[in-house]
Amino acid sequence: MTSCFVQVRCKCVSFCRNLIINHGRESPFSKEVVSFFKPRRHDTDETVRVEVVLCIRGIVMKDIQLVSDELLDFLKERVLDKKVSQCAPHFNFLINMLKP
């Protein structure tokens, strides 16, 4: 795939963040967005996988109540990924935010 396709997938992921923030966690749009994230979290391109993490981070920053357990499971998978070095600053932010 070319970088253009990567950019399109990244834009779609960032648009999904706006859908969840603007329509809420329980809307049909948000539920469909979560199903869109499933293939993107295992995307062949690392940039797209990082964009998924950034998207979830953006949702958490706006309102943590908007983040479903399934989205948090996506983050958990990324933390366990061996190529997590690019995402480390974003995970540190989330860890610090979620500390009691």
matplotlib code that plots the C-alpha trace (Angstrom):
import matplotlib.pyplot as plt

x = [0.0, 1.1, 1.5, -1.7, -3.7, -2.0, -2.9, -6.5, -6.7, -5.2, -7.7, -10.6, -9.3, -9.1, -12.6, -13.8, -12.5, -14.8, -17.8, -17.3, -16.8, -19.7, -22.3, -21.5, -20.6, -24.0, -24.9, -25.1, -22.3, -20.0, -20.7, -20.0, -16.8, -15.5, -16.1, -14.1, -11.2, -10.9, -9.0, -7.1, -5.6, -3.8, -3.1, 0.0, 1.3, 2.6, 1.5, -2.1, -1.8, -0.3, -3.1, -5.6, -3.7, -3.7, -7.5, -8.3, -6.0, -7.9, -11.2, -9.8, -8.6, -12.0, -14.1, -13.0, -16.6, -16.7, -14.1, -15.6, -14.0, -13.3, -11.3, -9.3, -8.6, -7.2, -4.8, -3.9, -3.0, -0.8, 1.0, 1.8, 3.1, 6.8, 6.9, 5.5, 8.5, 6.7, 3.7, 5.5, 4.8, 1.1, 0.9, 2.7, 0.1, -2.7, -1.0, -0.6, -4.1, -5.6, -3.6, -5.7]
y = [0.0, 3.5, 6.2, 7.9, 4.9, 5.1, 8.8, 8.1, 5.3, 7.7, 10.5, 8.0, 7.0, 10.6, 11.3, 8.4, 10.2, 13.2, 10.9, 9.3, 12.7, 14.4, 11.5, 9.9, 6.4, 4.8, 6.1, 3.8, 5.8, 5.1, 1.4, 1.3, 3.2, 0.6, -2.1, 0.1, 0.1, -3.7, -4.0, -0.7, -1.8, -4.6, -2.5, -3.4, 0.1, 1.2, 4.8, 3.7, 1.7, 4.7, 6.9, 4.5, 5.0, 8.8, 8.7, 6.8, 9.2, 12.2, 10.7, 10.1, 13.7, 15.0, 12.7, 9.4, 8.3, 8.1, 5.4, 1.9, -1.2, -2.4, 0.7, 0.3, -3.3, -2.0, 0.1, -2.9, -4.8, -1.9, -1.8, -5.5, -4.9, -5.2, -2.1, 0.1, 2.5, 5.1, 5.1, 5.2, 8.9, 8.4, 5.5, 7.3, 10.1, 7.6, 5.7, 9.0, 10.1, 6.8, 6.6, 6.9]
z = [0.0, -0.7, 1.9, 0.5, 1.7, 5.0, 5.3, 4.4, 7.1, 9.6, 8.7, 9.1, 12.6, 13.7, 12.3, 14.4, 17.5, 16.7, 16.2, 19.6, 21.3, 19.6, 19.7, 23.0, 24.0, 23.5, 20.1, 17.1, 15.5, 18.3, 18.4, 14.6, 15.1, 17.6, 15.0, 12.6, 15.1, 15.2, 11.9, 12.3, 15.6, 13.7, 10.6, 8.6, 9.0, 12.4, 11.7, 11.6, 14.8, 16.5, 15.3, 16.9, 20.2, 19.7, 18.9, 22.1, 24.1, 22.6, 23.7, 27.2, 27.4, 26.5, 28.7, 30.2, 30.4, 26.6, 26.4, 26.4, 27.9, 24.4, 23.5, 26.7, 25.7, 22.4, 24.4, 26.5, 23.4, 22.2, 25.5, 25.1, 21.6, 21.3, 18.9, 21.6, 21.7, 19.4, 21.7, 25.0, 25.7, 25.1, 27.4, 30.1, 29.8, 30.2, 33.1, 34.9, 34.2, 35.5, 38.7, 41.8]

ax = plt.figure().add_subplot(projection="3d")
ax.plot(x, y, z, "-o")
ax.set_aspect("equal")
plt.show()
